Amino acid sequence: MSPDMLFALLSKALWQTLQMVVAAGLIGSLIGLPIGVFLATSGKGELFPAPVSNRIIGAIVNAARSTPFIILVVAIIPFTRLVTGTSIGTYAAIVPLTVATIPFVARLAEAAIREVDKGLIEAARAMGATPLQIVFKVLLAEAKPGLTLALTLTLVSLVGYSAMVGAVGGGGLGDLGIRYGYQRFMPDVMLAVVVVLIVVVQAIQSAGDALARRFDKRNRKT
Amino acid sequence: MSIKVQTLPEAPYGAVSIPPEQPLSSPTSMVTFEAVTKRFGGADDKSQFTALDGIDLSVARGAITGIIGRSGAGKSTLIRLVNGLEKATSGRVVVDGVEVGGLSENGLRDLRRQVGMIFQHFNLLSSRTAFDNVALPLEIAGLDKQAIRAKVAPLIDLVGLGDKSDRYPAELSGGQKQRIGIARALATSPKLLLSDEATSALDPETTQSILALLKRINAELGLTVLLITHEMEVVKTIASDVAVIDRGKIVEAGRTFDVFTGAKHETTRSLLSAALGTNLPEWIRSNLKPQPSAGDRVLVRLIFFGATAFQPLTARLVTELGADVNILAGTIEEIAGEPYGSLVVAYPADPAVRERAERFYAATGLSTEVLGYVA
């Protein structure tokens, strides 16, 4: 394959991957984060005690997370069609990616929020804070480094998931690697795809780490 | 502090009618506990744990009151009832005329803005600077930026950390963190400060400086302070009143000096002997006999306080007895600002000597305790 053609294929695939990762990451986090907050604060004796809802939502999250992604993609085709009007293509692929991101973000956010020292919640309650004030001024503020790392992990996982949506014509780097690199026996394309993926993942991780470090004031030296 | 007796306010203008109900607000006490019981756990008796069992206590307005007890005695639960972080199972907790148990969530939040609290592990937000930590209660109360700035800066100066405003908690020492905790607790100008083992995570020197700060705040701002601790040292240094709690019950309470010098309950005594250094050295204790035999010496603990603390009684004792007196252990302390001394002496257990000694004690008002006999 000529370098020009390879470049054209790669840049198109990279653009599709970025579209899918960013859109699914953004929408999935916007929905997943509040669910994570709910899971972390609705247990018995917590800020918004609702143990029954907590268990039900927890069970749904677990179910969604244990469904293999490729099966999820196919299973929610009717829903995808309802949202985007089609079940194939990059935009259509964003739907199952988002659906898979929501429970993923929810559990990671829950874990990050549960890491916050319970003493801080007690101190805020002793100041007369409302439960919502505690969520915004204490929990989310203190969990910021952990949440940043959780979102980084989410984006990296999405890069991997996006390789599977070739099955519904989603395109992207993974799809390029499978169709050209594997099915057409073009190792140079495969290699190029892998290199680009490594660079993308590395960039996401480094940016996330740097951001988390900036938010984290816990290990400052005097 | 009065126990089981709530001081009634004097009737105004010679009114003769007695109010039908005991008034909640009292001019002398900031907090009263009335028959307060707190149980944790399930509905059946077996899984239940009684943390507090019939607490009657009143915390004097404007004073520093200490509640001391071993871990698990119920003191943490007790202090959390005051700002409603825990709810009493039965009985009443009244804070400045308001019954805490009867408050709605909103009412409870209003109360908490009038009651500051400091913690053993400081509980500062790691993501906020010292300044922003002190600002937090004001943000919660809905003050604007300018009002917050005007309030926070003087508080940080008050606790002596004016130059550390922009530092994060991780950049501060334990003592500095607690100072910020104190500034934060004072931000909403509370009338009562609750201290939950505030010095237990600090070294002795830092503990003293934090206690001095609390004492100064109590004096300058007229703030009532209720503190819980397991360290007698803390109570001895700053509390004018003390209550000793053991297994969910108040076993002794009163003015600190009275409780310390006249400790009746075994828990008080054991907490005390550690703090006052009145434990006998091991080599003496192991040789102590309950009954004298010929030629033995008697061990007596002399306790000096009040008037006897300032007289040269030991020197006179030697002259009066006309026998050898040796000093085996001793300590001179200050309890709630009053001197207190304890001296363990030994002299011949000869009846004539002992009789002269008894006469001397009676004449001078020295308080004594016979510990035993040694060969």
HADDOCK unambig.tbl for C-alpha pairs under 7 A between the chains (distance, minus, plus):
assign (segid A and resid 119 and name CA) (segid B and resid 123 and name CA) 5.62 0.50 0.50
assign (segid A and resid 120 and name CA) (segid B and resid 123 and name CA) 5.17 0.50 0.50
assign (segid A and resid 120 and name CA) (segid B and resid 124 and name CA) 6.81 0.50 0.50
assign (segid A and resid 120 and name CA) (segid B and resid 125 and name CA) 6.83 0.50 0.50
assign (segid A and resid 123 and name CA) (segid B and resid 123 and name CA) 6.40 0.50 0.50
assign (segid A and resid 126 and name CA) (segid B and resid 83 and name CA) 6.83 0.50 0.50
assign (segid A and resid 126 and name CA) (segid B and resid 112 and name CA) 5.71 0.50 0.50
assign (segid A and resid 126 and name CA) (segid B and resid 117 and name CA) 6.72 0.50 0.50
assign (segid A and resid 127 and name CA) (segid B and resid 112 and name CA) 5.59 0.50 0.50
assign (segid A and resid 127 and name CA) (segid B and resid 113 and name CA) 5.62 0.50 0.50
assign (segid A and resid 127 and name CA) (segid B and resid 137 and name CA) 5.66 0.50 0.50
assign (segid A and resid 128 and name CA) (segid B and resid 109 and name CA) 4.18 0.50 0.50
assign (segid A and resid 128 and name CA) (segid B and resid 110 and name CA) 6.63 0.50 0.50
assign (segid A and resid 128 and name CA) (segid B and resid 112 and name CA) 5.00 0.50 0.50
assign (segid A and resid 128 and name CA) (segid B and resid 113 and name CA) 5.57 0.50 0.50
assign (segid A and resid 129 and name CA) (segid B and resid 109 and name CA) 6.88 0.50 0.50
assign (segid A and resid 129 and name CA) (segid B and resid 140 and name CA) 5.79 0.50 0.50
assign (segid A and resid 141 and name CA) (segid B and resid 127 and name CA) 6.67 0.50 0.50
assign (segid A and resid 142 and name CA) (segid B and resid 125 and name CA) 6.86 0.50 0.50
assign (segid A and resid 142 and name CA) (segid B and resid 126 and name CA) 6.81 0.50 0.50
assign (segid A and resid 142 and name CA) (segid B and resid 127 and name CA) 5.74 0.50 0.50
assign (segid A and resid 216 and name CA) (segid B and resid 127 and name CA) 6.91 0.50 0.50
assign (segid A and resid 217 and name CA) (segid B and resid 126 and name CA) 6.02 0.50 0.50
assign (segid A and resid 217 and name CA) (segid B and resid 127 and name CA) 5.63 0.50 0.50
assign (segid A and resid 217 and name CA) (segid B and resid 168 and name CA) 6.69 0.50 0.50
assign (segid A and resid 217 and name CA) (segid B and resid 170 and name CA) 6.91 0.50 0.50
assign (segid A and resid 218 and name CA) (segid B and resid 126 and name CA) 5.67 0.50 0.50
assign (segid A and resid 218 and name CA) (segid B and resid 170 and name CA) 5.44 0.50 0.50
assign (segid A and resid 219 and name CA) (segid B and resid 170 and name CA) 6.07 0.50 0.50
assign (segid A and resid 220 and name CA) (segid B and resid 170 and name CA) 5.62 0.50 0.50
assign (segid A and resid 220 and name CA) (segid B and resid 171 and name CA) 5.95 0.50 0.50
assign (segid A and resid 221 and name CA) (segid B and resid 171 and name CA) 5.81 0.50 0.50
assign (segid A and resid 222 and name CA) (segid B and resid 171 and name CA) 4.64 0.50 0.50
